[in-house]
Amino acid sequence: MKLAFVDTSGFYAELDGSDPQHPKARDAFARAQREGWQLITTNYVVHESWAVIQARLGWEAVDAWRDRLVVLCEIVWITAELHALGEARCRQARQRHLSLTDCTSIELMRRRGIRHAIAFDEHLTREGFKLPA
């Protein structure tokens, strides 16, 4: 079974038809369902995604996202240990646009051996995570 992490950028691109990555995100979620991939995200990604989707696309999009996409994912709750590791990664990197959510996601993916992500975030691609082939 293919294992893939889902990031805010993947959720958002699937919902927003005008996003340049929309076709790739739509296809990735369709394949995930068709092929039975195990999709994983975190409560931090859910929180971040909710805020972005609500602000940019509105409440109907939040409802569609929760009812159609989030239900496909196992939601991993960030522990105090994982939070501390993510915080340390962020503070070491000192990059203005690298978020705590990004860093905790990277730490979780590394620890679980996840190599694929439905994501279009440059921080994740720079770390070597790829869309599933």
N, C-alpha and C positions, 0 to 999 in steps of 0.2 A: 504494500500500500504506500502510495506517495504521501509524504508529509510536507506541508507547506505552512509557513507563517503568513498571516494576513495583517498588513499594516494599514494605517489611515489612508495612505496614498492609494492603495489598492481598492479599499472600500469606496473612497471618494470618486476615483476614476470610473468605477463601474456605474455609479449613480448619475454622474454628470455627463450627459451625452456630448457636451461641447468640450470636455477635457481631451487633450491630445492622446492620452493613454486609454481612453474609453474602449476602443475595440479590443485592445490586448487584455484589459481587465475583464470585460464582458466574456471574452473567449476563455480566459483562465477560470473564472467561476463556473462557466458552463461545463468545461472539461472536468473540473473538480467534482461536480455533481454526477456527471456521466460516468466517470472512472472511479468514484468513491474515495477521493483523496481525504486524508485526515487534515483538516484545517485547524490551526491554532492561532489564537490572538491573546491579548492580555486585557485585564481590566483597565490598564492605563491607555491602551489603544482605543478601547470602547469609549472611555471618557473623552479623549482627544477627538475621536471621530464624531461623536455626538455634537461637541461644540462646533466643529468645523462645518459639519453638514447642516446643522440648525442655522448657523449664521449665514452660510452661503446659499443654501438651497431651500431652507424652510422646513416646517413641521411635517408636511406630507412626505418629504424625502427622509426625514428621521424615522417616521413610521415604516416606510418601505425598507429602509436599511435594517431596522431591528427585526422586522417580520420576515424578510427574504434572505438577508445575508448573514447577520450575526448568528442566526439559528443554525447555520452550517458549521459554526466554529466551536471548538472547545475553548472556553475562556479560562486562562491561567491567571490566578490572582498573584500579584507581585508581593512577595514576602519581604520582611524587613531586610533580610540578607541580600536579596536580589536588588532591592531598592538601593542599598548601600553600595553594591557593586556598580550599578548604573550611575549613581551619583559620582563615584570615584572616577569612572570612565569619562563622564562629562567634564569634571573639574580638571582632569589631566589633559583632555583634548582642547579645552578652552575655545571651542568654535561657537560663534555667535548663533548659528542656526541649527546646532545639534542639540536636540531636546533631551530631557530626562526620559521621556517616553521612548525616543530612539535608542538611548543607551541601555535602558532596561530590556528593550526588545532584543538588542544585539547580545546582551549577556544571556538572556533566556535561550536564544537560538544556539549560541555556542555551547551552552551546557546540555542542551537536548540533542545536539548534532543535527540541527535543522539547516539545510543548505539552500532550500528554495523558499521564495516568498512571493506572494502576490503583493507587489510593492513597486513603487516607482520613485522612491526616496533616494536621492543621491548618496546619503550616508549609508544606507543598506547595500546599495550596489558597490560602493567603494569598499565595503567590508567583504565583498565577494559573494553575497547572496544573489541568486538569480531567479527569474521566473521559471517555473517548472517546464521542462522540455517535453 
